[in-house]
Amino acid sequence: MPSTINITRPAEADALWVVRDRVRFMGDLAGTELSVLEVEVPPGSGTPPHIHESPEIFRVLDGEITFGLFEDGPPQMLPAESGTVVTVPSQVPHNYTNTGSGAAHMLVVVEQPMAAFFRDIGRAETPPAGPPSEAEIAEVMAACARHGIAVLGGPA
């Protein structure tokens, strides 16, 4: 067990671009499989509908994020403004999108294998503006396959 506390400031955290979102790795909770991430989501950015093993807890720090729920029946779009907490259990199909006009920020708690996925596909270089290229999408799909993440409507 660690004998000291750990403080990670955003400017000191490892940060990677995951497609168009910037993910900061704020820390792991010793003795657990939990990781804390801070995610900056530019306007219009987000994830495709997907499903994975890791449960997730999102707290919207600022901006507005719309979460999609793709379980029984038609998709449900759930807007979440600053201060809202969204909990997604394991194996629940979901996505998120920044539907606002400015960048949104979230604090996200995931299991370490999910943080490893972000490290796998993340890049240090700032991505170009606009939607991801076909090559970027192919890289993401390959990483999803390596990490047990299924994109709905994509290859399993």
C-alpha positions as CSV (number, residue, x, y, z in Angstrom):
1,M,0.0,0.0,0.0
2,P,1.4,3.4,-0.9
3,S,2.8,5.4,2.0
4,T,2.0,8.8,0.5
5,I,-0.8,10.6,-1.3
6,N,-0.3,11.5,-5.0
7,I,-1.3,14.8,-6.4
8,T,-1.7,15.2,-10.2
9,R,-2.3,18.6,-11.7
10,P,-3.8,18.8,-15.2
11,A,-0.7,20.5,-16.6
12,E,1.5,17.6,-15.2
13,A,-0.7,14.7,-16.3
14,D,0.0,12.5,-19.3
15,A,-2.3,13.7,-22.1
16,L,-3.1,12.1,-25.5
17,W,-5.4,12.9,-28.3
18,V,-7.9,10.1,-28.8
19,V,-9.3,10.9,-32.3
20,R,-10.4,14.5,-31.5
21,D,-10.8,14.3,-27.8
22,R,-8.0,15.1,-25.4
23,V,-7.6,12.6,-22.6
24,R,-5.6,13.4,-19.5
25,F,-4.5,10.5,-17.3
26,M,-5.1,11.9,-13.8
27,G,-4.3,8.8,-11.8
28,D,-5.0,5.3,-10.7
29,L,-6.6,4.3,-7.4
30,A,-4.0,2.0,-5.7
31,G,-5.4,-1.4,-4.7
32,T,-8.1,-1.2,-7.3
33,E,-8.5,-1.4,-11.1
34,L,-9.8,2.2,-11.3
35,S,-8.4,5.1,-13.3
36,V,-9.4,8.7,-13.4
37,L,-9.4,10.6,-16.7
38,E,-10.2,14.1,-17.7
39,V,-11.6,14.3,-21.2
40,E,-11.8,17.5,-23.2
41,V,-14.4,17.1,-26.0
42,P,-14.4,19.7,-28.8
43,P,-17.8,20.8,-30.3
44,G,-19.3,18.0,-32.4
45,S,-16.8,15.4,-31.2
46,G,-17.6,12.2,-29.3
47,T,-17.8,8.5,-29.8
48,P,-19.7,6.2,-32.0
49,P,-22.2,3.9,-30.3
50,H,-20.2,1.1,-28.7
51,I,-20.2,-1.5,-25.9
52,H,-17.4,-2.8,-23.6
53,E,-16.7,-4.6,-20.4
54,S,-15.6,-1.6,-18.3
55,P,-18.3,0.3,-16.4
56,E,-17.8,4.1,-16.6
57,I,-18.8,7.1,-14.5
58,F,-18.8,10.5,-16.2
59,R,-19.1,13.8,-14.5
60,V,-19.7,16.7,-16.8
61,L,-17.5,19.5,-15.6
62,D,-18.5,22.2,-18.1
63,G,-20.3,22.3,-21.4
64,E,-23.1,19.9,-22.4
65,I,-22.6,16.3,-23.5
66,T,-25.4,14.3,-24.9
67,F,-25.3,10.6,-24.0
68,G,-26.9,8.0,-26.3
69,L,-28.3,4.8,-24.8
70,F,-28.8,2.0,-27.3
71,E,-30.5,-0.7,-25.3
72,D,-34.1,-1.8,-25.7
73,G,-36.2,0.1,-28.3
74,P,-35.2,3.2,-30.1
75,P,-32.0,5.1,-29.1
76,Q,-32.5,7.5,-26.2
77,M,-30.5,10.8,-26.2
78,L,-29.9,12.1,-22.7
79,P,-28.5,15.7,-22.4
80,A,-26.1,16.2,-19.5
81,E,-25.1,19.7,-18.5
82,S,-22.4,20.8,-16.1
83,G,-22.5,19.0,-12.7
84,T,-24.4,16.0,-14.1
85,V,-23.1,12.5,-13.3
86,V,-23.8,9.7,-15.8
87,T,-23.1,6.0,-14.8
88,V,-22.9,3.4,-17.5
89,P,-22.8,-0.2,-16.4
90,S,-20.7,-2.9,-18.0
91,Q,-21.9,-4.1,-21.4
92,V,-24.5,-1.3,-21.9
93,P,-24.3,0.1,-25.5
94,H,-23.8,3.9,-25.4
95,N,-22.0,6.9,-26.8
96,Y,-21.5,10.6,-26.1
97,T,-21.3,13.7,-28.2
98,N,-20.5,17.4,-27.4
99,T,-23.7,19.1,-28.7
100,G,-22.6,22.5,-27.5
101,S,-20.8,25.3,-29.3
102,G,-17.7,25.2,-27.1
103,A,-15.4,22.6,-25.6
104,A,-16.8,20.4,-22.9
105,H,-14.9,18.7,-20.1
106,M,-15.7,15.5,-18.2
107,L,-14.1,13.7,-15.3
108,V,-14.3,10.0,-16.1
109,V,-13.7,6.9,-13.9
110,V,-12.9,3.7,-15.8
111,E,-11.3,0.4,-15.2
112,Q,-7.6,0.3,-16.1
113,P,-8.0,-1.9,-19.2
114,M,-10.2,0.9,-20.6
115,A,-7.5,3.5,-19.8
116,A,-5.0,1.1,-21.6
117,F,-7.2,1.3,-24.7
118,F,-7.0,5.1,-24.6
119,R,-3.2,5.0,-24.3
120,D,-3.0,2.5,-27.2
121,I,-4.8,4.7,-29.7
122,G,-3.9,8.1,-28.2
123,R,-1.4,10.3,-30.0
124,A,0.7,13.2,-28.6
125,E,0.3,15.3,-31.8
126,T,-2.7,17.6,-32.0
127,P,-5.1,16.1,-34.6
128,P,-6.3,18.1,-37.7
129,A,-9.6,19.8,-37.5
130,G,-12.6,18.1,-38.9
131,P,-13.9,14.6,-38.9
132,P,-11.4,11.7,-38.6
133,S,-9.9,10.3,-41.8
134,E,-10.6,6.7,-43.0
135,A,-7.1,5.8,-41.8
136,E,-7.8,7.1,-38.3
137,I,-11.1,5.2,-38.2
138,A,-9.3,2.0,-39.3
139,E,-6.8,2.5,-36.5
140,V,-9.6,3.0,-33.9
141,M,-11.4,-0.1,-35.2
142,A,-8.2,-2.2,-34.9
143,A,-7.6,-0.9,-31.4
144,C,-11.2,-1.7,-30.4
145,A,-10.7,-5.3,-31.6
146,R,-7.6,-5.6,-29.6
147,H,-9.3,-4.3,-26.4
148,G,-12.7,-6.1,-26.7
149,I,-14.7,-3.0,-27.6
150,A,-17.5,-3.5,-30.2
151,V,-18.6,-0.5,-32.2
152,L,-22.3,-0.9,-33.0
153,G,-22.8,-1.2,-36.7
154,G,-19.1,-1.9,-37.1
155,P,-17.1,-5.2,-37.2
156,A,-17.5,-7.2,-34.0
